[in-house]
Amino acid sequence: MYYKDPKYKIFYVFNIVFLLLLSILCLLPLVHIFAVSLSSQAPADANLVTFFPIGFTLESYEKTFSNPLFFTAFGISVSRTVVGTILGMLITMLVAYPLSKDPRDFRTRNVYVWFFLFVMIFNAGLVPTYVLIQNLGLIDSFWVLILPGLVNVFNIILMLNFFRNLPKELDEAAIMDGASDFSILFRIYVPISLPSIATLSLFTMVFHWNAWFDGMIFMNSQSNWPLQTLIQSIVVGQDFGNAGLSSEDIANLSDRTVKAAQIFIAMLPILAVYPFLQKFFVKGIVLGSVKE
């Protein structure tokens, strides 16, 4: 009866149209960037390209693929995203599991929870962080891109709330069978927590893939830059040498098309991940945010 109500039908149609328009608005910038990357110099410089290429050419992609610095930065970003996501999720689960226990089972649980909340809200600042990284010998190191953000308190809170929603009978039955805490975590909690794990993995992947500031301040050599730092230097810093463009290339090829090509290529890997994790996204967030 509810689905036959005219008011519901009006709302349903309005909702579909609204979401469709919102989706189109989200896609249009991507289409525009792709069209600019395929356009020739004159229309791109004259800002005539909208959503279709004008003067179709692949020169910008040829220059991008012939730039060794771009592929080095791309590899660093891929490695950073993979390693950072795996280690970050492992740390998140190892921290969230004990914090999800009842204070009667883990007496200092609330102390640790408040400690993590405090460090999430307050930090030492950029200069002390840089001095610490320098004293640890991590400057120009691949691990400086991973270790400072390894413990994500926001992800830990979502994960521990998800764990707290799981039936306590699972723990009791496993303990009676002689299972250790590690066995309970990795054999029981992890398999039934895939929606939450997939959602937080997506958050972590996006964070690592889009990060550019740490590469700029902690890396002295451009060969150690992640991809987003390289693109920032090209788009904002106007350093066309990093884009693989010589003075002749700048005269014959629009820098806008090369920038658009590199931005579009940089978007593809993380966009390709979304369809595989999207079905877990809403469920993972809802189940991980109902307590605490």
Rosetta blueprint (number, residue, H / E / L):
1 M L
2 Y L
3 Y L
4 K L
5 D L
6 P H
7 K H
8 Y H
9 K H
10 I H
11 F H
12 Y H
13 V H
14 F H
15 N H
16 I H
17 V H
18 F H
19 L H
20 L H
21 L H
22 L H
23 S H
24 I H
25 L H
26 C H
27 L H
28 L H
29 P H
30 L H
31 V H
32 H H
33 I H
34 F H
35 A H
36 V H
37 S H
38 L L
39 S L
40 S L
41 Q H
42 A H
43 P H
44 A H
45 D H
46 A L
47 N L
48 L L
49 V L
50 T L
51 F L
52 F L
53 P L
54 I L
55 G L
56 F L
57 T L
58 L L
59 E H
60 S H
61 Y H
62 E H
63 K H
64 T H
65 F H
66 S L
67 N L
68 P H
69 L H
70 F H
71 F H
72 T H
73 A H
74 F H
75 G H
76 I H
77 S H
78 V H
79 S H
80 R H
81 T H
82 V H
83 V H
84 G H
85 T H
86 I H
87 L H
88 G H
89 M H
90 L H
91 I H
92 T H
93 M H
94 L H
95 V H
96 A H
97 Y H
98 P H
99 L H
100 S L
101 K L
102 D L
103 P L
104 R L
105 D L
106 F L
107 R L
108 T L
109 R H
110 N H
111 V H
112 Y H
113 V H
114 W H
115 F H
116 F H
117 L H
118 F H
119 V H
120 M H
121 I H
122 F L
123 N L
124 A L
125 G L
126 L H
127 V H
128 P H
129 T H
130 Y H
131 V H
132 L H
133 I H
134 Q H
135 N H
136 L L
137 G L
138 L L
139 I L
140 D L
141 S L
142 F H
143 W H
144 V H
145 L H
146 I L
147 L H
148 P H
149 G H
150 L L
151 V L
152 N L
153 V H
154 F H
155 N H
156 I H
157 I H
158 L H
159 M H
160 L H
161 N H
162 F H
163 F H
164 R H
165 N L
166 L L
167 P L
168 K H
169 E H
170 L H
171 D H
172 E H
173 A H
174 A H
175 I H
176 M H
177 D L
178 G L
179 A L
180 S L
181 D H
182 F H
183 S H
184 I H
185 L H
186 F H
187 R H
188 I H
189 Y H
190 V H
191 P H
192 I H
193 S L
194 L H
195 P H
196 S H
197 I H
198 A H
199 T H
200 L H
201 S H
202 L H
203 F H
204 T H
205 M H
206 V H
207 F H
208 H H
209 W H
210 N H
211 A L
212 W L
213 F H
214 D H
215 G H
216 M H
217 I H
218 F H
219 M L
220 N L
221 S L
222 Q H
223 S H
224 N H
225 W L
226 P L
227 L H
228 Q H
229 T H
230 L H
231 I H
232 Q H
233 S H
234 I H
235 V H
236 V L
237 G L
238 Q L
239 D L
240 F L
241 G L
242 N L
243 A L
244 G L
245 L L
246 S L
247 S H
248 E H
249 D H
250 I H
251 A H
252 N H
253 L L
254 S L
255 D H
256 R H
257 T H
258 V H
259 K H
260 A H
261 A H
262 Q H
263 I H
264 F H
265 I H
266 A H
267 M H
268 L H
269 P H
270 I H
271 L H
272 A H
273 V H
274 Y H
275 P H
276 F H
277 L H
278 Q H
279 K H
280 F H
281 F H
282 V H
283 K H
284 G H
285 I H
286 V H
287 L H
288 G L
289 S L
290 V L
291 K L
292 E L
